[in-house]
Amino acid sequence: MTHCILLLLGLVILWVGIKTADEVYRLALTSAAVIPLSWGYFTSPFLFQCLSGIVIFCIYQMYISYS
């Protein structure tokens, strides 16, 4: 359950950082989001790690094909 809280906290910080207009705060918030996101990812179950890796790879492939 801790991994869900950490992932949610990281996503919220990342969302706030993206919505912030000032570049310094945007950089600071998105950099700060790396810690809870990575900690939540590494403490998550193995199946969740595999599924999220596949989803990230598919999104990356779609991004590459559209650009």
WORAWO-V931151 format. One record per backbone hydrogen bond with DSSP energy under -1.0 kcal/mol. CO is the residue of the C=O (numbers start at 1). NH is the residue of the N-H. Records with the same first field share a line. If there is no record, write none. Layout:
BEGIN
CO = NH, NH
END
This chain:
BEGIN
1 = 5
2 = 6
3 = 7
4 = 8
5 = 9
6 = 10
7 = 11
8 = 12
9 = 13
10 = 14
11 = 15
12 = 16
13 = 17
14 = 18
15 = 19
16 = 20
22 = 26
23 = 27
24 = 28
25 = 29
26 = 30
27 = 31
28 = 32
29 = 33
33 = 37
34 = 38
35 = 39
36 = 40
37 = 41
38 = 42
39 = 43
45 = 49
46 = 50
47 = 51
48 = 52
49 = 53
50 = 54
51 = 55
52 = 56
53 = 57
54 = 58
55 = 59
56 = 60
57 = 61
58 = 62
59 = 63
60 = 64
61 = 65
62 = 66
63 = 67
END
